[in-house]
Amino acid sequence: MLIKVFGSAVFGVEATTITVEVNIDKGIGYHLVGLPDNAVKESSYRIAAALKNNGYQLPGKKITINMAPADLRKEGSAYDLTLAIGILAASGQIPSEDVDKYIIMGELSLDGSLQPIKGVLPIAIKAKEEGFKGFFLPKQNVKEAAIVSGLDVYGIENVTEIIDFFNGNATVQPTVINTREEFYKTLDFPEFDFADVKGQESIKRCMEIAAAGGHNIILIGPPGAGKTMLAKRLPSILPPMTLKEALETTKIHSVAGKIKDVGLMNQRPFRSPHHTISNVALVGGGSFPQPGEISMAHNGVLFLDELPEFKREVLEVMRQPLEDREVTISRAKFTITYPSSFMLVASMNPSPGGYFNDPDAPVSSSPHEMQRYLSKISGPLLDRIDIHIEVTPVPFEKLSDKQVAESSVEIRKRVTQAREIQIRRFEHLENTHYNAQMSTKQIREYCELDETSLLLLKTAMERLNLSARAYDRILKVSRTIADLDNSPNVEPQHISEAIQYRSLDREGWLG
């Protein structure tokens, strides 16, 4: 008897439906074809034990299973349940009329219980697109799949539950989640709040500008000045995610298997990889490509602490994703693209000893050591960072001050208002949503300067020996400052503030 059941394979952040054809004939043997990997081939042992321990069995006949399309590699143990139901239906142990109306995925334990799987959200989206009635999957993944409305999602704990369902003794019910209601449960009291930061008013202002325009930022200062503390609080002032952004972000985390019994992600991700990270772990890859840290930070913040400690080649592979806001991983047989639109926040000490430019600290690094330390960060990478700011240690008077600083919730209101201005400005453009994404042509259009502002910018570039690459960055940042002031035009005061945020372009730093 020939039966068809359906599973799904995930490539990048998209799913492809897999047709599993099970044929039972005279003879003896178990033949699995259709380019399965070792984990899929080993499924026969898990299926046999799981069925036997629940009162069912593999038929003692010739079982041939084809997983189509046959030229697509099938990876992982998530097809166990698909194959098991196909075998039971083909051998007449369960009715076969309805099994082809559902996507069935799950990893079986030997006692018949189910283990969680990866990539559930893209699979559920594809199942709805292709008109499947429902989706059977492990109970641990059910909230993630139930985000998709219009699809019956059944979370099951044991193989007997799905067998009972097809036998007409349904005890398992579809899980229903109100996606919008879940999504709008935002946290108004973030774990990390700018109210905790004493002093550092200029740096907070800098962070506000970076958040409002989506600008990349680098913090330079001695150990203990508060660079990491400030960076960790940046997500708390970013505008709330839109439903579309939340879906995109959740899909990536779903593919990586990082969603733990939660539905839609409503908080922007904050990723902080260690400086020993490899370039594959940062941008994604592997023999079967998985998303890297830059994709996990999509629509959120990627924080690189102690930037010069990262290997130079690791930093260099970030250059193109920073520009394109996506990363493409090519292999011999396929190419996968992961989105990677994130805010880069980096921090660094100004020298190996940490106290360059500090008059009270002893000079512990030679000029040669300093040059070698700073040369790890290439010009093209700095070119993609809009704001450079020096962080100085907080004096005792500020640290012991009892006055409570402005909270993240207050700052976020101003940031959100500035972002709304930008959304209206760029609503007719497909790939530009905020100021940091502006191209050179758009900068000329939206950052027109009057005579006073032009003269100010010219004087600054000549006197401070600012590089040519600083020109566009200053205009982008000044546009964001004008948006925060609700000003339709870029005024001289906006230009002068933006000029202050180019520390690393001045002579004496990376010269």
N, C-alpha and C positions, 0 to 999 in steps of 0.2 A: 504494500500500500504506500502511495506517495503523498506526503503532507508538506505544506509550506508554512513556515513560521517566520517571524520577522524580528531582527535585532538591529543594531546600529553601530557604526564606527565613527569616531571623531577624528577629523583632520584639521589642524589649526583650531579655529573656534566654530567650525561648521561640522554638522553631522551628515553622514551618508547612510541611507537605509541598506541593510544587509538582508538578503533573502536566504533563509536556511531551508534547503530541500532535504527531507529525510525519506529514504526509500528502504523498505524492509522486504527482503526476498528470501528464497530458499538458499540454504548454505549456512556457513559459519564465518564470522569475521566482523571487524569494525573498521570501516574505511572513512577517514575524514579528509576531504579535499577542498581546495579553494584558497590556497595560500595561508593556512593558519600558522601562527608561531608556536613555540614549545608550550606556552601556557594554555593555548587553546587545545593542542594535541593531548595534553595531560588531563583534560576535562573528563575523559571517559572514566577514569578511576574515581574522580570525585562524584560524578553522576551515578555510577554503579553503587557506590557505598551509600549515598544520600537516599536513593530510591529504595534500596534494600532495607535500610534502617527505618523506613516509613511505610513498609508493607507493599512496595511495588518492586519491579525488577526489570533489568534489561532483557529483551527477548533473545533467546538463544538461536538467532538466525543471522543472516548476513545484513548488516546495517551499513548503508552508504549515505553519507551526509555531504552535501555540497554547499559551500558558502559563497554565494554570488553577490557582486561581480568577482569572478575568480582571479582577476589580475590585481586586486586590491588586498594588501597585507592585513590580516586580522590579528590584532594584538590583545593580550591580556586575558584575564579569567572571567570577564563579565558576560561571556556567551554561555556559561554553564547552564543557566536556567532556560535559555532559548533552546539549546540542544536537548535538554531533559524533557521539556514539554513537547518538542517535535517527536522525540522517540516514543513518548507515552501515547501521543495522538496517532502516530503511524502504526503502533502495535495494538491499537484499539482499547487501551487501558483508560483513556478519557475520550469523550466525544470530540470530533475534529471540526465541527461546523464553524465555530467562532474563533478558533485560535489565530486565524490569519487577519483578524480585525484589530489586533493589539501588537504593540511593540513590547517585547519581553526581554528584560536584561537583569542579570544578577550573578554574583559569584556564590557557589554552593560550598557549605562546609560538609563534612562527612555525615553529620547528623541531620542534614537537610535544612539547617538554618542558613540565612543569607548574610553575606558580608557586603559592606558599602562599595560602590563603584565610582569611577571618575566620569566627568563630562556629561552629567545628567541633564543640565539645562539645555545645551545645544540639541541633545537627542529629543527632548520634549518639544522644543520649538519645531524641529523637523517633522516629528510625528503629527503635530497639529497641521502643518503645511500640507502634508501628504494625505490628510483625511483619515488617519487612524482613529478608532473609537476611543482607545485608552492606552495606558502605559503601565505595565507591571514592573516594579523595581524594589530594591531593598528598602525597608522602612526608614533606615537612617538617612536616605537621600530624598524622602518624600516631600519635605518642605521646599526643597530646591526646585523640584519638577512641578510642584503645584502652583508655582508662579504663573505658569502658562494657563490662561483661561480657555475654556472650550475643549478641554481634553480631560477625560476621566483618569486620574492618577491613583493607582492602588499601591500602597506601601505594604509589603508582606514580610513576615518574619521567618516563615518556614514554607518549604515547597508544598506541604499539604494544603496550605491556604489557597494557592492558585489552582491546585488539582480540584479541591472542593468547589471553587468558583466555576470551573468548566464543567463539573459534574452537576451543576445546578443547586449546590448547597452553599451558596455564597454567605460567608460570614464577614468577609472583608468589604469595607465600604470606601468609595473614592474620598480622597482628602481634598477639602476645599479651603483655599486661603484667599482672603480679600487683599489682592496685591497692593492696591492703592492705599488701603488703610494701613497695612503693614509698613509700606514705604514711608508714609508721612509721619510715622512715629519717630521723629528726629530727636536727638539728644540736645537739649538746650543747656545742659550742664556738662560740658566736655571734661574728660579725665584730666587732660593737660590744658590749663587755662593761663592766658597772658596775665591774669590778675596775680599769679604767683611770682611773676618776674619783678624784682626790685630794680628801679633805675632803668637804664638802657632805653630811654625814650626815643632816641634817634634810630636805634636798631628796630624798635617796634614799628616806627613809622616806615622804615625800609621794608619790613615784612608785610605791612599793610599794602604798600605800593606793589610789591611782588605778587601778592595774592589777588589784588584787584585787576592786574593786567596779565596774570599768568606768566610772569617773568622768571627766568632762572636766576638764582642768586648765589653768591659765594661769600661766606663770612670768614674774615681773617683776624686772628687774635691769639693772645697767649693762652696757655692751659688755664682752665678754671674761670675764664671770662664770661662763660654762659652761652657759648655757641650751640652746643647740643641741646641745652634747655630751650633755647629760642626756636630751634629747628623743629623740635618735637611738638611745639605748640602751633606751628603753621597750619596744619589741617583744621584746627578749631576755628580759624577765621576765614577759610575758603567758603565760597557760596555753596549752599546745599546742592547735592547732585540732582539732576533731572532724572525722570523715569528712564529715558533712553540711555543716559550715561550709566545708571545703576544696572541696567540689563547688560550693557557691554562689559562692565567691570565684573559682574557676577559670572558671566559666561567664561571669562578668562580664568577666574579662580576655580570655577567648576571643572574646567579641563585639567587644571593642575591638581585637582582633588583637595583643594584647601577650604571648601565650604563645609563647616561642621554643624550640622543640624540647625542651620538658619536658612531663611528664605532669601529674599532679595537684600543685597548689601545696600544700606542707605548711608553709610559713612565712607568718606573718601579714604582710599588705602594710603598707608604710610609705610614705605619699605626702607629698611636701613641695613643693606648688606655689609658684611665685614670686609676689611681691605684685602683679605687673602682670597677673595672670590675669583673664580676663573672667568674668562671671557664668555664661555658657553653658558655658565650659570647666570651671567649678567644679561646677555642679550637673548638667550634661548638657543636651543639646539639639541644635539645628541643624535644617535642613530635613528631614533624615532622622535622627532623634534617636540620638545615641551616648551611652554612659555618661560622666559627668564624673568629676572627681577624688574627689568624696564617695562615689561608687559604687565607684570603683577601690579606695578605702580600706575597703570593706565587710569586717567582721570583723577589721579592723586599726586602724592609727593614721593620722589626718590631722594633719599638723603645719603650722601656719601661723606662720612665723617673721616677726617684726616686724609684729604684728597691726594696729597703727594705720596702717601703710603701705598696707594693702589698701583699695581703694575701698569707701566705705560701702555702696553698693548691692550690692556683691559679698557682703559679710558678711551683709547683711539677707536675701538669698535662702537663706541657710543655716538660718535660724531654724526654718522648718517641718520640713525634713528632720531636724534635730537632735531635734525632738520626736517626729515620726512614724516615724523610722528607715527611711523610704523616700521617694523623690522621684518625683512624677508629672509627666510632660511631655505636654501636650495640644497636638494639632494639629487642623486642620479635619476630617481624615478618620479620625484614630485617636488613641488615648491609650496611652502606654507608661509602665509603672512599673518603676523600678530600685530594688533594695534599697540602703540606705545606713546600715547600723548600724555606726558607727565610733566610736572614741574621739577626741575633739578635744583636741589639745595645742597651745596657743598660747604664744608668747613675745613680750615687748615690753620696750622701754626705758621707764623711768618718765617720761621727758620727751624732747622732741626732741633735746636735747643729750646725754641719756643718763645724767646724774648727779644727778637730783633725789633728795633725802633722803641724799646722801652728804656728810658734813661736811667731808671733805678735798678735795672737788672744787669748782672755781669754778662759780658759778651762771651758766649761759649762756643760759637760757631765761626769758623774761618770763612772768608769770602768765597773760597773755592767750594767748601761744603754747602754753603747757602745756594750758590749757583747750581750745583748738582741737584740739590733738593727741589728747587723751584723749577728746574728745567724738565722735571717729570710731567709737568702740566704744559701741554703744547699750546701754541698760539691759536690754532684752529678750534681747539676745545674752549679756550677762554672767549673766543669770538662768539660762541653760542651762549655765553652767560651775560645777561643784560646788566646785572647790578653787582658791584663789588663794594663791600662795606667793611671797614675796620671796627672790630669789637674790642673795647678797652675794659679792663677790670672795673668792677663796681666799687666805689669808695665805701668805707665803713658806715658813713653817715646815712647813705642810701640803704645799705643792707639792714641797718637797725631801725629804719623808719617804719612806724606802725601804720602809715597811711596805705590803704588798699589801692592798687593800680587799676586801670581800666580793664574790664573783663573782655574775654574773647567774643562774647555775644554782642557787645556794643560795637566792637571793631568790625565784626562780620556784617552788621547792618550797613555800614558805609561801603564795605567791599562789594556787597551784593548790589547796592544801588549803582556803583560804578560799572559792574559787570552788565547790568541791565541796559545802561547807556551803550555799551559796546555791542551787545546783542542786537540792539536796534540799528546801530551803525552798519553792522556787517550782515544784516539779515538776508541781503540779496547775494551774498557770497557763500559758496558751498563749503570751502575748506578753511575759512577764517571766522573765528567766533569771538576772539579777544585780541587785545593789542599785541601781545607777544608773537602772534602768528602772522602779523602783517608782512607782506613782501615789500621790496624796495619801491615798487610802483605805488602800492597803497600808502606807504609812508609819505611819499611826495604829495599824495592826494589829501590825506587826513591830518598831516602835521605841517600845515603852512605856517611860516613864521613872518612876523612883521620886521621892520628894519632894526628895531632895538634888539629883538631876540637874535636876529642873524649876526649882528655885531658882537653881542655877548658870546655867542657860540664860537665865532671866529677868534675872538680874543682868548677865550679859554683854551681852545685847541692849540693856539700858538704858544701861550705862556706856560701851560701845564704839559706841553709836549704830548698831547693826547694823540693816539694813533688814528689812522683813517677808519679803522674798524669801529672805533668808539662813536663815530658820527651817527650812524643809523640807530645804535642802541640808545644814545642820549635822546634822540627824537621819539623813539617808542616809549621810553620811560616817562618823558615829559608829557606825552599824550595821556598816559595813565594818571599822572599827577593832576592834569587838567580835568580828567573825568571825575576824580575824587573831589575836586573843587566845584564840580558841576559847571565847568567853564567850556563853552563851545569852541573857544580858540586856545592855542598854546601861547601862554603869556611869558614875558621875560622871567618872572619868578619861578615858573615851572621848569624852564630851561636851566636856570642857575641851580635849582635843587637836583635836577637829574645829573648835572656835571659832577656834583660831589660824589656820585655813586660809581666812579670809574677809577678806584684806587690803583688797580693793577696795571692800568695803562700808563701811569706816570713813570717818569725816569726814576731809577733807584729801586724799583721793584723787580721787574723782570728784564731789566736792561742789560 
